[in-house]
Each structure stands twice: as C-alpha cells, then as structure tokens.
Amino acid sequence: MIRGLLIAVLLTGAVASPAAADSDVVVKVAHPAVTADVVPVTPGTASPGDLRLYHVRLTKPGRTKTIGFLTGSLLTTAVDQPSAGKELRTADLVFTVGSAKNQLVIGGTAGYEQAAPTLAKRTSTIRPVLGGSGRYDGARGWCDSVHRKDGTWRHIFHIQVR
C-alpha cells in the first residue's frame, strides 16, 4: 500500500513539474533613436489602420558594435484612446540577435501621442514575448522596452526557453 502511494506521488510530481529543459534567460539589447516610415490611412490625420514600419540595428547596452536588428510595425487601432490626443497601437516586432535564426517576437499594445513615431522619452512599456526561434526556441515571457531621455532604447527580455 505505501509502495503504491509512493509511486503515485512520484509520478504526479514528474507530470506536474516544469520541463527540465526550460531555462530562465534575460536578454538585453539597445538601439539608437528611431524614426518610422508611416503609411497613413488618411494623410494628415490620425486614423485606425495607420501603419508605422521600423528597421534599426541592435547593440549590446553601452556598446556600438551591431549584434542584430529590430524590424516590424506598429498598427494604430484606436484614436483618442485612452484619452484625447493619444492612440493605441499594437506591436508586431521581431528582434534578430546574432544569426538570422535567433529571433524574439513581441506583441501587445501601448498608448502613444498621436503625432509621435514612438513612446515618449523617459517612458517604458511592458509587452508579451510571443515566441522565438534558434537560441530562443519556444520563448515565452515579457519585454520591458525603455525609451531613455537621450532618445536611445533598452529592451530587457525576461523569458523562458526550451
């Protein structure tokens, strides 16, 4: 009886515990100030559907050597939300670090000034990590994107990978 109970407890623990291959990883990247290529729905006015496209080189924080690139888009989904003069944008951003196979994908939404290409300086936003490939295969977690007062950016990924 005790032996059967012990085996049941051990099997339950094996099934309920996280995969042994998962590991916690923090990835830090930086990039200079960005501008966006804007594809407006209605030129001269903020509109749902406005698209902002980005491509920028990545470095390690405090360094200048290129280690990859960030490419992707922000899509305006609501105007004058969460308040007048603001808008909500959804993110589809891909961070390629090292070789082309090492990618981290983030999504989510954040509030922006309507006329601004990106978040205001001295602000940050947290977005979900939707996945990854290569070194970041199966990535899940979150990314803290910080727009610094000098216009540069830091992105700190807090992820688990397989």
ZAMARGU-4260 file (C-alpha; in steps of 0.2 Angstrom, whole numbers, plus 5000, padded with zeros to 4 digits):
<rodrens>
0) 5000/5000/5000 | 5014/5013/5005 | 5024/5007/4990 | 5009/5011/4978 | 5006/5028/4986
5) 5024/5032/4985 | 5024/5028/4966 | 5008/5038/4963 | 5016/5053/4972 | 5032/5052/4962
10) 5023/5050/4946 | 5012/5065/4950 | 5027/5076/4954 | 5035/5071/4937 | 5020/5076/4927
15) 5016/5092/4937 | 5034/5099/4937 | 5040/5111/4923 | 5050/5103/4909 | 5068/5100/4914
20) 5074/5108/4898 | 5066/5125/4901 | 5078/5139/4907 | 5076/5157/4913 | 5085/5169/4902
25) 5087/5188/4902 | 5092/5196/4886 | 5097/5215/4885 | 5098/5224/4869 | 5099/5243/4864
30) 5097/5254/4849 | 5098/5272/4844 | 5084/5284/4842 | 5071/5278/4829 | 5060/5286/4815
35) 5046/5277/4807 | 5040/5275/4789 | 5022/5280/4791 | 5008/5273/4779 | 4993/5283/4784
40) 4975/5278/4780 | 4970/5297/4779 | 4985/5308/4776 | 4987/5322/4789 | 4976/5315/4802
45) 4977/5300/4814 | 4966/5286/4809 | 4964/5267/4814 | 4974/5257/4802 | 4989/5269/4801
50) 5005/5259/4800 | 5022/5263/4806 | 5037/5252/4800 | 5054/5251/4808 | 5071/5244/4805
55) 5085/5248/4816 | 5102/5240/4821 | 5104/5232/4838 | 5119/5233/4850 | 5123/5227/4867
60) 5119/5241/4880 | 5133/5254/4881 | 5141/5247/4865 | 5142/5252/4847 | 5145/5235/4838
65) 5130/5229/4829 | 5124/5212/4835 | 5107/5211/4825 | 5092/5221/4821 | 5074/5225/4825
70) 5061/5226/4812 | 5042/5226/4812 | 5027/5238/4814 | 5015/5247/4825 | 4997/5247/4819
75) 4985/5261/4826 | 4970/5253/4832 | 4961/5267/4841 | 4962/5286/4841 | 4959/5297/4856
80) 4961/5282/4867 | 4964/5281/4881 | 4962/5300/4881 | 4961/5314/4869 | 4977/5316/4858
85) 4983/5299/4862 | 4981/5282/4852 | 4983/5264/4855 | 4995/5254/4844 | 4998/5236/4843
90) 5015/5229/4840 | 5022/5216/4829 | 5041/5217/4832 | 5055/5205/4828 | 5072/5206/4837
95) 5085/5196/4827 | 5101/5194/4839 | 5117/5186/4832 | 5112/5175/4817 | 5096/5176/4807
100) 5089/5160/4816 | 5090/5169/4833 | 5073/5179/4834 | 5062/5185/4848 | 5044/5191/4843
105) 5035/5203/4854 | 5017/5210/4853 | 5004/5218/4864 | 4998/5236/4864 | 5003/5253/4871
110) 4997/5271/4872 | 5006/5284/4861 | 5005/5303/4857 | 4996/5304/4841 | 5009/5314/4832
115) 5024/5304/4839 | 5033/5290/4830 | 5036/5280/4846 | 5034/5281/4865 | 5039/5297/4874
120) 5056/5299/4881 | 5058/5293/4899 | 5044/5281/4897 | 5043/5262/4896 | 5031/5249/4892
125) 5029/5230/4895 | 5024/5219/4881 | 5022/5200/4880 | 5035/5189/4871 | 5025/5179/4859
130) 5039/5166/4854 | 5056/5164/4847 | 5067/5153/4837 | 5085/5147/4837 | 5093/5151/4853
135) 5077/5157/4859 | 5066/5142/4853 | 5049/5142/4862 | 5052/5159/4871 | 5039/5165/4882
140) 5039/5179/4895 | 5039/5198/4893 | 5050/5213/4887 | 5052/5229/4896 | 5055/5242/4882
145) 5063/5258/4889 | 5064/5275/4879 | 5078/5284/4888 | 5080/5303/4890 | 5094/5304/4876
150) 5082/5295/4864 | 5091/5278/4864 | 5082/5262/4869 | 5084/5247/4880 | 5074/5231/4878
155) 5076/5219/4893 | 5068/5202/4889 | 5063/5191/4903 | 5060/5174/4895 | 5059/5155/4897
160) 5066/5145/4883 | 5066/5126/4879
</rodrens>
